[in-house]
Amino acid sequence: MPELPYSDVDQYLKGRRAEAIAPVYLIFGEELLYKSALDRLLAALLSGSKKSLNYDPFDEGETRMGQVVERVNTFSLLSGPKVVALLDSKIFFAQQDNARLVEKIREAFEKKEMKKAATCFLSLLRSSRVSLDEIGTADGLKRAGLEQESDRGWIEPVLAHCAEKGLAPPAEDEDAAGILEKAIAKGFPKGNHLVITADLVDKRRSLYKAILNAGVVIDCSVPKGDRRDDKIAQEAVLNEKLTAILCASGKRMEKEARLALLEMTGFDLRTFCQNVEKLVDYVGNRAAITLEDAEKVLYRSRKDPIYELTHAVAERDVPRALSVMASLLSENMHPLQILSAITNQIRKLIIAKGFIESPHAGRWEPNLTYLQFRQAVMPGIRAYDDALRDRINAWENGEQPLEEEESAGRKKKGKISSDLLMAKNPQNAYPVFQTLVKSEAYSKSQLIEALACLSRADITLKTTGQNPRLVLESAIFRICGRFTPDAG
């Protein structure tokens, strides 16, 4: 039986009769893509009322494998095909993959997807052979790989959700993969189908080979690397989803807005699609989505409150900065963390000023469009960073720093981690563009004074008993107000 890429699913299903559908499918890779492939497969097999009556989905974290096998071997009460689905399966996960499970729980919790977080949590406990009672102990946390302080915030809410919904890890099958493999080799009643969805598979496992021998594997994975071929594959998937949403809504997106969307979102398919849908809703009856629309909607839709705070400071928006700062304090964020975030933003703006004043700035103007910036200014930013790397190399080696002209013609020596670079990731140019635009709200002397102001606030917070909120408010007023730098 075949192994298909996600792009061939429609062609595979086109005109295929239900009896020609394979008895078992494994659909794996990018979550949004494998869910889309599952929906298309179900549409080909089931229609109307049969989809609700002849479709039996299971969450593996809450189900024993024996139950799934029993159900797929049971005849349907109604005529026609029957589909049993094992959703978001961790059947290919091993103990060493638990770190990935923990990451999935964190991501789901942060997005307030409690059902998904609970399902992954139960899978983690099952894999680690830890009970719900044991997870409250130091030994249980250690066995489940949950010793990081950052995990403390979600464990209690997820446990509470499991208790509220009556969820618990099922009794462990002795060999879940072996049970499933034997069932696939034996075969299912005619018209019954098993569909397994997963984000991770191990093609070396005998279970994978058994599925491929008896059925069809649909590969929905997308490379996550930074190589050129990886980026091309990622952009192809994003553009496919973008085109589908725009066509369905009757909208079009200007080239600059499309580039900004791709770079601001990165390869996060779910967030990308949500952002496109927000843009479609935002423009209303207008047919075109512009760069200005993308900037307004995507910044407003960011959920990171620290980002909101630093963005407000960069724009000298005192009311918004004070509001977000108060919210962060009410959520028990440490005042020094808030101060550090503001300090990092001011440093970025100072670095931007350094570039603007350098010979590399070339055609930079604050009214450039993003497309013009990419073409005319980004090469200068790369040259500026290369020259800076050479200077840092020279300083670290005790050498005389090179002149700008010499540095520009010299190759980079080694990889240097430095917060002084304009573009840490030159492939993602949009944040650099925004930093340069924001820097125009301040003069260089104002930014230097802002840094001094933050240093004074840091000393005050660490050495006095003053109210942290008042200290931070004073710093924000001082920085974002239209002040004149202190003399001397």
Backbone hydrogen bonds, N-H to C=O, Kabsch-Sander energy under -0.5 kcal/mol:
donor,donor_aa,acceptor,acceptor_aa,energy
4,L,2,P,-0.5
4,L,217,V,-3.1
6,Y,219,D,-1.9
8,D,5,P,-2.0
9,V,6,Y,-1.6
12,Y,8,D,-2.3
13,L,9,V,-2.3
14,K,10,D,-1.6
16,R,13,L,-2.0
20,A,17,R,-1.7
21,I,18,A,-1.5
25,Y,194,L,-2.4
26,L,216,V,-2.1
27,I,25,Y,-0.5
27,I,196,I,-3.3
28,F,26,L,-0.5
28,F,218,I,-2.2
29,G,198,A,-1.4
30,E,220,C,-1.9
34,Y,30,E,-2.8
35,K,31,E,-2.2
36,S,32,L,-1.5
37,A,33,L,-2.6
38,L,34,Y,-2.0
39,D,35,K,-2.2
40,R,36,S,-1.9
41,L,37,A,-2.1
42,L,38,L,-2.7
43,A,39,D,-2.1
44,A,40,R,-1.5
45,L,41,L,-1.5
46,L,42,L,-3.5
50,K,47,S,-1.6
51,K,48,G,-1.3
52,S,49,S,-0.8
53,L,49,S,-1.7
54,N,50,K,-3.2
56,D,54,N,-0.5
56,D,83,V,-3.0
58,F,85,A,-2.6
60,E,58,F,-0.6
60,E,87,L,-1.0
62,E,59,D,-1.9
63,T,60,E,-1.4
67,Q,64,R,-0.7
68,V,64,R,-1.3
69,V,65,M,-2.4
70,E,66,G,-2.3
71,R,67,Q,-2.3
72,V,68,V,-2.3
73,N,69,V,-1.1
74,T,71,R,-1.3
82,K,191,G,-2.6
83,V,54,N,-2.8
84,V,193,H,-2.9
85,A,56,D,-2.2
86,L,195,V,-2.8
87,L,58,F,-2.9
87,L,85,A,-0.8
89,S,86,L,-0.6
89,S,197,T,-3.4
93,F,90,K,-1.7
97,D,94,A,-2.2
98,N,95,Q,-1.6
100,R,97,D,-0.8
101,L,97,D,-1.4
102,V,98,N,-2.5
103,E,99,A,-1.9
104,K,100,R,-1.9
105,I,101,L,-2.0
106,R,102,V,-2.4
107,E,103,E,-2.5
108,A,104,K,-2.4
109,F,105,I,-2.7
110,E,106,R,-2.6
111,K,107,E,-1.5
112,K,109,F,-1.7
113,E,108,A,-3.1
114,M,112,K,-1.3
117,A,113,E,-2.3
118,A,114,M,-2.7
119,T,115,K,-2.3
120,C,116,K,-2.4
121,F,117,A,-2.1
122,L,118,A,-2.5
123,S,119,T,-1.9
124,L,120,C,-2.2
125,L,121,F,-2.4
126,R,122,L,-2.5
127,S,123,S,-2.7
128,S,124,L,-2.4
129,R,125,L,-1.0
130,V,125,L,-2.5
135,I,131,S,-1.3
136,G,133,D,-0.9
137,T,134,E,-2.3
140,G,134,E,-0.6
141,L,137,T,-2.3
142,K,138,A,-2.1
143,R,139,D,-2.5
144,A,140,G,-1.8
145,G,142,K,-1.1
146,L,141,L,-3.3
151,D,148,Q,-1.5
152,R,149,E,-1.2
154,W,151,D,-0.9
155,I,151,D,-1.6
156,E,152,R,-0.8
158,V,154,W,-2.3
159,L,155,I,-2.7
160,A,156,E,-2.6
161,H,157,P,-2.1
162,C,158,V,-2.3
163,A,159,L,-2.3
164,E,160,A,-2.6
165,K,161,H,-2.3
166,G,162,C,-0.6
166,G,163,A,-0.6
167,L,162,C,-3.1
176,A,173,D,-0.6
179,I,175,D,-2.7
180,L,176,A,-2.2
181,E,177,A,-2.5
182,K,178,G,-2.3
183,A,179,I,-1.9
184,I,180,L,-2.3
185,A,181,E,-2.2
186,K,182,K,-2.0
187,G,183,A,-1.8
192,N,189,P,-2.3
193,H,82,K,-2.4
194,L,23,P,-2.8
195,V,84,V,-2.6
196,I,25,Y,-3.0
197,T,86,L,-2.3
198,A,27,I,-2.0
203,K,201,V,-0.5
205,R,202,D,-1.8
209,K,205,R,-1.5
210,A,206,S,-2.1
211,I,207,L,-2.2
212,L,208,Y,-2.4
213,N,209,K,-1.9
214,A,210,A,-1.8
215,G,211,I,-2.8
216,V,24,V,-2.1
217,V,2,P,-1.8
218,I,26,L,-3.0
219,D,4,L,-3.6
219,D,217,V,-0.6
220,C,28,F,-3.7
220,C,218,I,-0.8
231,K,227,R,-2.6
232,I,228,R,-2.3
233,A,229,D,-2.1
234,Q,230,D,-2.4
235,E,231,K,-2.7
236,A,232,I,-1.9
237,V,233,A,-1.7
238,L,234,Q,-2.4
239,N,235,E,-2.7
240,E,236,A,-1.8
241,K,237,V,-2.2
242,L,238,L,-2.7
243,T,239,N,-2.7
244,A,240,E,-2.1
245,I,241,K,-2.3
246,L,242,L,-2.6
247,C,243,T,-2.7
248,A,244,A,-2.1
249,S,245,I,-1.5
250,G,246,L,-1.1
251,K,246,L,-2.2
252,R,287,A,-2.6
254,E,289,I,-2.6
258,R,254,E,-2.3
259,L,255,K,-2.4
260,A,256,E,-2.4
261,L,257,A,-2.4
262,L,258,R,-2.3
263,E,259,L,-2.1
264,M,260,A,-2.8
265,T,261,L,-1.9
266,G,262,L,-1.9
268,D,266,G,-1.8
272,F,268,D,-3.0
273,C,269,L,-2.5
274,Q,270,R,-2.3
275,N,271,T,-2.5
276,V,272,F,-2.2
277,E,273,C,-2.3
278,K,274,Q,-2.0
279,L,275,N,-2.1
280,V,276,V,-2.3
281,D,277,E,-2.2
282,Y,278,K,-2.5
283,V,279,L,-2.1
284,G,280,V,-0.7
284,G,281,D,-0.6
286,R,283,V,-2.2
289,I,252,R,-2.2
290,T,288,A,-0.5
294,A,290,T,-2.1
295,E,291,L,-2.6
296,K,292,E,-2.2
297,V,293,D,-2.8
298,L,294,A,-2.4
299,Y,295,E,-1.5
300,R,296,K,-1.7
301,S,297,V,-1.8
302,R,298,L,-0.5
302,R,299,Y,-1.0
308,E,304,D,-1.9
309,L,305,P,-2.2
310,T,306,I,-2.6
311,H,307,Y,-2.6
312,A,308,E,-2.0
313,V,309,L,-2.3
314,A,310,T,-2.5
315,E,311,H,-1.6
316,R,313,V,-1.4
317,D,312,A,-2.9
318,V,316,R,-1.2
321,A,317,D,-2.4
322,L,318,V,-2.6
323,S,319,P,-2.1
324,V,320,R,-2.6
325,M,321,A,-2.3
326,A,322,L,-2.3
327,S,323,S,-1.9
328,L,324,V,-2.4
329,L,325,M,-2.1
330,S,326,A,-2.1
331,E,327,S,-1.2
332,N,329,L,-1.7
333,M,328,L,-2.3
337,Q,334,H,-1.0
338,I,334,H,-1.6
339,L,335,P,-2.5
340,S,336,L,-2.2
341,A,337,Q,-2.0
342,I,338,I,-2.0
343,T,339,L,-2.4
344,N,340,S,-2.5
345,Q,341,A,-1.7
346,I,342,I,-2.3
347,R,343,T,-2.4
348,K,344,N,-1.9
349,L,345,Q,-2.0
350,I,346,I,-2.1
351,I,347,R,-2.4
352,A,348,K,-2.2
353,K,349,L,-2.0
354,G,350,I,-2.1
355,F,351,I,-1.9
356,I,352,A,-2.5
357,E,353,K,-2.0
358,S,355,F,-1.5
361,A,358,S,-1.3
362,G,359,P,-0.7
364,W,361,A,-2.1
368,L,365,E,-1.8
373,F,369,T,-2.4
374,R,370,Y,-2.4
375,Q,371,L,-1.9
376,A,372,Q,-3.0
377,V,373,F,-2.5
378,M,373,F,-1.8
380,G,377,V,-0.6
381,I,377,V,-1.8
382,R,378,M,-2.3
383,A,379,P,-2.0
384,Y,380,G,-2.5
385,D,381,I,-2.5
386,D,382,R,-2.4
387,A,383,A,-2.4
388,L,384,Y,-2.0
389,R,385,D,-2.5
390,D,386,D,-2.1
391,R,387,A,-2.0
392,I,388,L,-2.6
393,N,389,R,-2.8
394,A,390,D,-2.4
395,W,391,R,-2.6
396,E,392,I,-2.8
397,N,393,N,-1.8
398,G,395,W,-1.1
399,E,394,A,-3.3
407,S,403,E,-2.8
408,A,404,E,-2.3
409,G,405,E,-0.9
409,G,406,E,-0.6
410,R,407,S,-1.5
416,I,414,G,-0.5
417,S,415,K,-0.5
418,S,416,I,-0.8
421,L,418,S,-1.1
424,K,422,M,-0.5
428,N,425,N,-2.1
429,A,427,Q,-0.8
433,F,429,A,-2.2
434,Q,430,Y,-2.5
435,T,431,P,-2.2
436,L,432,V,-2.2
437,V,433,F,-2.1
438,K,434,Q,-2.8
439,S,435,T,-2.1
440,E,436,L,-0.6
440,E,437,V,-1.1
441,A,438,K,-2.2
442,Y,439,S,-1.6
447,L,443,S,-1.9
448,I,444,K,-2.1
449,E,445,S,-2.2
450,A,446,Q,-2.2
451,L,447,L,-2.0
452,A,448,I,-1.9
453,C,449,E,-2.6
454,L,450,A,-2.3
455,S,451,L,-1.9
456,R,452,A,-2.1
457,A,453,C,-2.0
458,D,454,L,-2.2
459,I,455,S,-2.0
460,T,456,R,-2.3
461,L,457,A,-2.6
462,K,458,D,-1.7
463,T,459,I,-1.9
464,T,460,T,-1.8
471,V,467,N,-2.0
472,L,468,P,-2.6
473,E,469,R,-2.7
474,S,470,L,-2.4
475,A,471,V,-1.9
476,I,472,L,-2.5
477,F,473,E,-2.7
478,R,474,S,-2.3
479,I,475,A,-2.6
480,C,476,I,-2.9
481,G,477,F,-1.7
483,F,481,G,-2.3
